[in-house]
């Protein structure tokens, strides 16, 4: 059995028992979900678990972030929940429907924005959205209105609305993939690394689009490498490694439990003032340590236990020259 920290084990106990109203009403429930892949090595058949005994319940109107490095099991988990991969063990339900035995009903409940954009180069934004609206069962006479509304929601209206996919920028293609995932107003939406490789301005634009969907009561699951992205969007975060959850909780809870403090970055008017800066930081927190300095810029780490954030800000403000 995969062992996480105490919060992960509490979630496992809660989900496996299944007797709480929260678990019963959850949009997504995973109970001991497993995915194994077999291969042959040196003439012997070996099995590797990509997802290992995952137990998790995600609520309606919650944005949940799966955070972790490549190979942690994030995309494999999404693939099982959306029917692209068959679980090797355990069970999972979406909207009360089993992902193995009732996958057609599951597909009516979900929208998926994959890790890589899957678009037809010669089809326009409008044509993509109309096609997927029809695929989701939107009446033909309502598809034009539905497509235009989706385009407005992701800021693809105007001239770009009739532009073919091959002429779209990277950010525009990503927003089109998000619009496709939102087609038909699915109650559960998955975003697999939605902003990887995009510049900061485009990333924040996409974050605002995703965050706006929560107000409509959707359950949203995001996979990401970025703690900044998870911090900006998610109500709860699960950090995966080796196919299982290592820790689980809100941003504040995880930072309090695992954070080693905060950073203070200062720029001096002269490199000769390094001793003065060090004395200032030690007066604020005896545990302050110089992490690194480049020229006139100094970066210190201040432990949470010994640093008063308000005092640090006040002292820094009065020390400015």
QUIQUI-V863236 format. One record per residue. N is the residue number from 1. RES is the residue in three letters. PSI is psi in whole degrees, 0 to 359 (* if undefined). OMEGA is omega in degrees with one decimal (999 if undefined). D_CENTER is the distance of its C-alpha to the mean C-alpha in whole Angstrom. Layout:
n->(N:N)
res->(RES:RES)
psi->(PSI:PSI)
omega->(OMEGA:OMEGA)
d_center->(D_CENTER:D_CENTER)
//
This chain:
n->(1:2:3:4:5:6:7:8:9:10:11:12:13:14:15:16:17:18:19:20:21:22:23:24:25:26:27:28:29:30:31:32:33:34:35:36:37:38:39:40:41:42:43:44:45:46:47:48:49:50:51:52:53:54:55:56:57:58:59:60:61:62:63:64:65:66:67:68:69:70:71:72:73:74:75:76:77:78:79:80:81:82:83:84:85:86:87:88:89:90:91:92:93:94:95:96:97:98:99:100:101:102:103:104:105:106:107:108:109:110:111:112:113:114:115:116:117:118:119:120:121:122:123:124:125:126:127:128:129:130:131:132:133:134:135:136:137:138:139:140:141:142:143:144:145:146:147:148:149:150:151:152:153:154:155:156:157:158:159:160:161:162:163:164:165:166:167:168:169:170:171:172:173:174:175:176:177:178:179:180:181:182:183:184:185:186:187:188:189:190:191:192:193:194:195:196:197:198:199:200:201:202:203:204:205:206:207:208:209:210:211:212:213:214:215:216:217:218:219:220:221:222:223:224:225:226:227:228:229:230:231:232:233:234:235:236:237:238:239:240:241:242:243:244:245:246:247:248:249:250:251:252:253:254:255:256:257:258:259:260:261:262:263:264:265:266:267:268:269:270:271:272:273:274:275:276:277:278:279:280:281:282:283:284:285:286:287:288:289:290:291:292:293:294:295:296:297:298:299:300:301:302:303:304:305:306:307:308:309:310:311:312:313:314:315:316:317:318:319:320:321)
res->(UNK:UNK:UNK:UNK:UNK:UNK:UNK:UNK:UNK:UNK:UNK:UNK:UNK:UNK:UNK:UNK:UNK:UNK:UNK:UNK:UNK:UNK:UNK:UNK:UNK:UNK:UNK:UNK:UNK:UNK:UNK:UNK:UNK:UNK:UNK:UNK:UNK:UNK:UNK:UNK:UNK:UNK:UNK:UNK:UNK:UNK:UNK:UNK:UNK:UNK:UNK:UNK:UNK:UNK:UNK:UNK:UNK:UNK:UNK:UNK:UNK:UNK:UNK:UNK:UNK:UNK:UNK:UNK:UNK:UNK:UNK:UNK:UNK:UNK:UNK:UNK:UNK:UNK:UNK:UNK:UNK:UNK:UNK:UNK:UNK:UNK:UNK:UNK:UNK:UNK:UNK:UNK:UNK:UNK:UNK:UNK:UNK:UNK:UNK:UNK:UNK:UNK:UNK:UNK:UNK:UNK:UNK:UNK:UNK:UNK:UNK:UNK:UNK:UNK:UNK:UNK:UNK:UNK:UNK:UNK:UNK:UNK:UNK:UNK:UNK:UNK:UNK:UNK:UNK:UNK:UNK:UNK:UNK:UNK:UNK:UNK:UNK:UNK:UNK:UNK:UNK:UNK:UNK:UNK:UNK:UNK:UNK:UNK:UNK:UNK:UNK:UNK:UNK:UNK:UNK:UNK:UNK:UNK:UNK:UNK:UNK:UNK:UNK:UNK:UNK:UNK:UNK:UNK:UNK:UNK:UNK:UNK:UNK:UNK:UNK:UNK:UNK:UNK:UNK:UNK:UNK:UNK:UNK:UNK:UNK:UNK:UNK:UNK:UNK:UNK:UNK:UNK:UNK:UNK:UNK:UNK:UNK:UNK:UNK:UNK:UNK:UNK:UNK:UNK:UNK:UNK:UNK:UNK:UNK:UNK:UNK:UNK:UNK:UNK:UNK:UNK:UNK:UNK:UNK:UNK:UNK:UNK:UNK:UNK:UNK:UNK:UNK:UNK:UNK:UNK:UNK:UNK:UNK:UNK:UNK:UNK:UNK:UNK:UNK:UNK:UNK:UNK:UNK:UNK:UNK:UNK:UNK:UNK:UNK:UNK:UNK:UNK:UNK:UNK:UNK:UNK:UNK:UNK:UNK:UNK:UNK:UNK:UNK:UNK:UNK:UNK:UNK:UNK:UNK:UNK:UNK:UNK:UNK:UNK:UNK:UNK:UNK:UNK:UNK:UNK:UNK:UNK:UNK:UNK:UNK:UNK:UNK:UNK:UNK:UNK:UNK:UNK:UNK:UNK:UNK:UNK:UNK:UNK:UNK:UNK:UNK:UNK:UNK:UNK:UNK:UNK:UNK:UNK:UNK:UNK:UNK:UNK:UNK:UNK:UNK:UNK:UNK:UNK:UNK:UNK:UNK)
psi->(132:131:123:195:185:328:322:318:326:319:320:312:317:316:316:320:317:18:7:154:329:315:319:326:359:145:323:131:125:126:109:45:131:140:119:145:137:145:170:126:121:40:3:142:123:152:133:132:117:328:131:101:49:125:121:141:128:129:159:143:23:139:115:133:127:112:139:168:175:139:5:337:7:306:325:321:313:319:322:319:334:2:3:332:145:129:146:342:168:195:162:143:148:120:26:355:136:133:345:313:345:40:329:323:325:317:335:346:349:157:146:127:105:170:325:141:130:91:154:120:326:3:142:170:312:313:321:312:324:316:311:332:317:320:327:1:12:131:140:322:346:357:322:316:318:319:317:323:318:319:320:321:327:15:43:23:185:211:326:342:326:13:140:155:326:341:0:151:171:318:323:321:320:319:327:318:323:317:319:318:330:356:133:6:57:141:341:128:136:132:110:104:63:339:14:129:1:155:161:321:317:320:313:327:316:323:318:324:314:317:325:334:334:326:340:7:15:151:126:132:129:134:143:157:346:119:327:317:314:320:323:330:324:144:322:154:135:126:121:147:139:26:359:167:128:323:162:137:184:166:314:317:314:320:320:321:321:347:146:14:203:166:143:122:125:144:120:160:354:143:343:354:15:319:322:319:318:319:321:314:320:331:330:321:118:337:3:138:142:117:311:161:145:107:244:2:132:132:120:147:136:117:143:324:334:2:129:111:316:318:320:313:316:317:319:321:317:341:355:143:*)
omega->(-179.8:-178.5:171.9:177.7:-173.8:178.4:177.4:-179.9:174.9:177.7:178.0:-179.6:-179.0:-175.5:-178.4:178.0:174.5:-175.6:177.9:-179.4:179.8:179.5:-179.6:-177.0:-175.5:178.0:179.8:175.9:175.2:179.5:177.8:-176.7:-176.0:168.9:179.5:175.0:179.8:176.6:178.8:179.8:-179.5:177.3:-179.8:177.7:179.9:-179.0:178.2:179.2:176.9:173.9:-166.9:173.0:-176.5:177.2:-175.8:172.4:179.7:-172.5:168.9:179.5:177.6:169.2:-177.2:-179.1:171.1:-174.4:177.7:-179.1:173.5:179.1:-178.5:-179.2:-175.9:-176.9:177.5:177.0:178.1:-179.2:177.1:-178.3:-177.4:175.4:178.9:177.5:177.7:178.6:175.6:-180.0:-178.6:-178.3:176.3:176.4:173.2:-176.9:-179.9:-178.3:-178.5:-175.7:177.2:-172.0:-177.1:-172.3:178.6:177.1:175.9:-177.9:177.2:-176.0:-168.9:167.9:-175.0:169.6:-173.9:-178.4:178.7:-177.0:176.0:-175.1:175.5:-172.2:-174.1:177.8:-179.6:175.0:-179.3:-177.4:176.4:-174.6:176.4:179.8:-177.7:173.9:176.9:-179.9:-179.7:175.1:176.4:177.7:-173.6:-177.1:-179.0:-172.9:-178.4:179.3:-179.7:-179.9:-178.6:178.9:177.6:178.8:177.8:-178.2:-177.9:176.3:175.4:176.2:-178.0:-175.5:-176.4:-177.3:-179.2:179.3:179.4:-173.2:-178.8:-178.9:-178.3:173.4:178.7:179.0:178.7:177.0:-179.9:178.7:175.7:177.1:177.0:178.6:178.0:178.9:-177.7:-179.5:179.8:179.5:-179.8:-179.8:178.4:-178.1:178.9:175.8:-177.6:-178.5:-170.4:-174.8:-179.6:176.5:-178.9:-179.4:-173.0:-178.5:179.3:178.6:-178.1:175.7:179.3:176.3:-179.1:178.1:-179.2:-178.8:-179.4:-179.0:179.2:-179.6:178.9:174.6:-178.8:166.2:-176.1:175.4:-178.0:168.3:-176.4:170.2:-167.0:175.0:178.1:179.1:178.7:-179.5:-177.7:-169.7:-160.1:173.3:175.3:-179.5:170.9:179.8:-176.7:172.0:178.7:176.2:-178.8:176.0:176.6:177.8:-170.6:176.4:175.8:178.4:-178.0:-179.6:-178.0:179.6:179.4:-175.0:-173.1:-177.0:179.6:178.0:179.1:-177.3:173.7:179.6:-178.9:175.0:-178.2:177.8:179.0:179.1:-179.1:-176.0:-177.3:179.5:178.5:179.3:179.8:178.6:178.5:-178.3:179.3:176.4:178.1:-178.6:179.6:-178.6:-178.7:-179.8:175.9:178.6:176.0:173.2:178.5:-178.8:-177.8:-177.5:-176.9:178.3:179.7:170.1:-178.5:179.5:179.3:-175.4:-174.5:-176.9:174.9:-174.6:-179.3:179.8:178.8:-179.1:-179.3:-179.9:178.6:-178.8:-178.3:-179.7:-179.7:178.7:999)
d_center->(25:22:22:19:20:22:19:18:21:22:19:21:24:23:21:24:27:25:28:26:25:22:21:24:22:18:17:15:17:17:21:21:19:21:21:23:25:28:30:34:34:38:39:37:34:31:28:25:22:19:17:19:20:17:17:15:15:13:15:16:15:12:8:7:4:5:6:10:12:14:15:13:13:10:11:14:13:11:15:17:15:16:20:19:20:22:22:24:24:23:22:19:20:18:20:23:23:23:21:24:27:26:23:25:25:21:21:22:19:16:15:13:12:12:12:15:17:20:22:26:27:30:29:28:25:28:29:25:24:28:27:24:25:28:27:25:28:29:32:34:35:32:30:31:30:27:26:27:25:22:23:23:20:18:21:23:26:29:31:27:28:30:29:29:25:27:28:24:23:19:17:20:19:15:16:18:16:14:17:18:15:16:20:22:20:18:17:14:12:9:7:7:7:8:10:11:15:15:17:16:18:16:13:13:15:12:10:13:14:10:11:15:14:14:17:18:17:15:12:9:6:3:4:4:8:8:9:10:7:5:9:10:8:7:10:10:8:9:10:12:15:18:16:16:14:16:15:13:13:13:12:16:17:15:17:20:20:19:19:23:23:23:24:27:28:32:34:37:40:42:41:44:42:40:42:42:38:38:40:38:35:37:39:35:34:36:33:32:32:32:29:30:32:33:36:36:33:32:29:29:27:28:27:26:29:32:30:30:28:30:33:31:31:34:36:34:35:39:39:38:41)
//
